[in-house]
Amino acid sequence: MLDRLFTFLLLPIVLFIFAGIGLILLVSPSLHYRLQPNPFMADTPWNRLQMRMVGLVACLFLIMAITGWSGRAVKSQLLESFSSNVLVALWITFIAVVAIGIVSGVLWRFTAFRSFIRCHYPSDKLRNRIWERRMALTFCSILLLLVGTSLILTVAGYHP
């Protein structure tokens, strides 16, 4: 009884909340900062970029969870294979996000790198709406590219 209650009521609600958080972080992290202000994490372009990366990982996790759950529910080998491919993409993305964070954190310690970034990307350009739209489009395109590649590989028969 409790298993069915969790499966049909609580799991979709949890996935819906997780999807909302992931999409907000991916598309508009400044909305996240307005809804939940954090005194230790200011609304800077660097923090918005990091939140977009977290949103990308969250959206991939959500896609993997939904396809895996539905693939087992309807006994579909195609959905389970797609879920496995999205899991591989999720791991690659997670490792890349961590590596980019570490490398950029190390590079930011050097004055030459900071002056290069501030010269080519002034703060007024990074707070521009066009820049925000471009970043949202870039990260949504990365998500679609990863999901599309996983789907193409699944249909071609490549899956772990």
N, C-alpha and C positions, 0 to 999 in steps of 0.2 A: 504494500500500500504506500509506504513512504517512498519507495523507488519510483513509482508512477507519479506521485505528487511532485517529486523533484524533477523528473524528466519532462513532464508536461506543463508545469507551472513555474517552477523556480529557475530552471535552466534557460528558458527563453528570456525571462526577465533579466537574468544576469548577463546573458549574451547581448541583449538590447542595450543595457547600460554600458557595457564594455565597448560596443560598437559606437555609441554616442561619444564616449570619451576619446576613442581612437580617431574618429573622424574629425572631432574638434581639434585635437592635437595635430592632425595631419593638415587640415585645411586652414584653420584659423587659431593658432596658438595664442594670439593676443586676446581672443575671447576667453580662453582658459585663464589667462592672467587677470582679466577683469572680473571673472566669476569667482576665482579663488586666489586672491592676492597673497603673495608669499614675500615677507620682508627679507628673506635670505636669497631670493631669486628675482631680481628685477626684470622688468619687461625690456630686455635688450635684444638686438638682432641676433646675437650669438645664442642667447637662451631660447629664442623662438626657433632657431635652426635646430637646436638640440631637441626641442619638444616635437618638431616635425619628424625627426628621426625616431623618437619614441612612438609617435603616432603611426609611422610606417610599420614598425615592428608589431604594434598592437593590432593593426588592421590585418597583417599577415597571419598573426596568431588567431584572430577571430575567423578568418576564412578557413584556416586549417581545422579549427575546432568544429565549425559548422559542417564542412564537407566530410570530415571524418565521422561525426555523429550521424549525419544523414546517410552516409554510405553504409554504415553498419546497420542503421535502422531499416533501410530498404534492400539491404544485401546487394549493393551495387559495387562491382569490382572497379568500374571506372571512377566513381567518386572516391573510393578508398585509395586508388592509385594517384588521383589528383591531390588528395590530402597528403600523401607521402611526398609528392613533388613540392607541394607548398611548404611542407616541413623542412625540406632541404633548402628551399629559398629563404625560409625564416631563419635557419641557422646561419646561412651565408650572410644575410642582411644583419643579423645580430652581431656577428663577428666583425663585419665591416663597420658597423656603427661604433662599436667599442674601439676598434683600431683607429678610426678617424678621430674619435674623441681624444684618444691618447696622443696621437701624432699632432693634432692641432693644439692640444694643451702644452705639449713640449715646445712646439714652434712659437707659441704665443709668449714664451719666456724670453725670446730673443728680440731685441729692440729693432733690428733690421726688418724682421717679419711684421712686427706691429706697425712700423712706419710705412711699409709697403701696403698693408691692408688699409690703413687710414688714409693714405694718399689716393689709392684707386677706388676705395669704397667709403666716402665720407658718411658721417652719421645721418645727414639729411637724406642721402640717397637710400640708405638702408631702412629708413622709416617711411619711405614713400609707398603709396598704395600700389603703384605699378610693380615695385619690387616684391611686395607681399603676394600679389597675384601671380607673378612669375614664379616665385618659390612654391606656392601652392600648386600651380600647374606642373612644375618640375617633379615634385614629390608624388603627386597623383599619377603622373606619367610613369614614374619609377614603379609604383605599385601595380599599375596596369601592365607594364612590361613584365614584371615578375610573375603575375598571375597568368598572363597570356603565354609566356614561355613555359610555365608549368603545365598549362592546358595542352599546348602543342606537343610537349614531350609525353604527356599522358596518352594522347591520341596516337602518337607514333609508337607507343609501347615501352617507353623508357620510364621506369620507376623503380625505386629501391625496394 
